[in-house]
């Protein structure tokens, strides 16, 4: 194990949490604002969201606040985007199944 300064590991954890979570926010905001989920794979995003939930659970089990905070925020954003993806996909599928009504001419 490499010797470290007191508080350095926790500081590094908070810094990593801040950077990775804040880097995710602009894309999440853009996706929610435009509702453009065409480039999002449902399978990949579902797996990603589950993985973040497991990281959150891991952080809780080991009692590490940097892990807990970063993954709680990311899970909230990821779940919102995942729900948006499902809603938009269902809406598009319903429109594709509904026959268009012509003017009858």
N, C-alpha and C positions, 0 to 999 in steps of 0.2 A: 504494500500500500504506500502511496506517495504521501509524505507529510504535507499538511496544508495549514494555512492560517486559520485561526478560530473564526467560525462564521462563513468561511469562503464557500464550502459546499452548498449551504443554504442560499447564499447570495447568488451563486451560479445557477441554482435551481430556479430562483425567482426571475432572474434575467432571462434564462432560456424560456420559461413559461410566458413571460411578457412578450418576448419576440415572436415565438411561434404562434401564440394566440392572437396577437395584434396583426400579424401578417395574414391571418385567416379572415379577419373582419372585413376588409374592403371587398373581397370576392363574395362573401356572404351577403353583405349589404347590396351589392350589385345584383346578385341573383334574386334576392327578395324584392328589390325595386322593379326589376325588369320582368321577373317571373320567367326568364329564359333559362330553361333547364335542359335544353336540347343536347348540350354537350356533357351531361351528367349521366353516368351509367348507374342505374338503380342498384344493380348487384354490388358494384364497387362502393357506392356511397352507403349502402346498407351495411356492408362489411366494415367500412371506415367508422360509421357511427357506433356499431357494436364494439369495435376496438377501442374507441374513445371511452365508451361506457366502462369497459373492462379496465382501462388505465385509471379511470376515476375510482373504481372499486379498489384497485391495487393501492392507489394513493391513500384511500381511507384506511385500508388494512395496515399499511406501514406507518400511517400517521404523518405523512409528508405534505405540508400545506402547499408548496409549489406545485406538486403533482395534482393535488386535489383542486386547487383554484384554476389552473390552466385547463384541466380536463372538464371541469364543471362548466366553464364558459364555452369551451369548444363543443361540448356535448349539446348545450342549449342551441348554439348556432347550427350545428350539424343536424340536429333533430328537426329544427325548423325548416332547413333546406330539404331534408329528406321528405318531410310531410308535404312541402310545396311541390317537389318532384312528383310524388304520388298523385296529388290533386290535379296538377296540370296534365299529367299523362292520362288520368281517368277522364278528364274533361275532353281532351283531344280524341280519345277512343270513343267516347259517347257521341261526339260530333261526327266522327267518321262512320258510325253505325246508323246514324239518323239520316233517312233519305231526305234530300233537299226538296223543298216544295217549289215547284215551278209556278208560272202564272196561269197555266192551263191552256195556253194558246197552241 
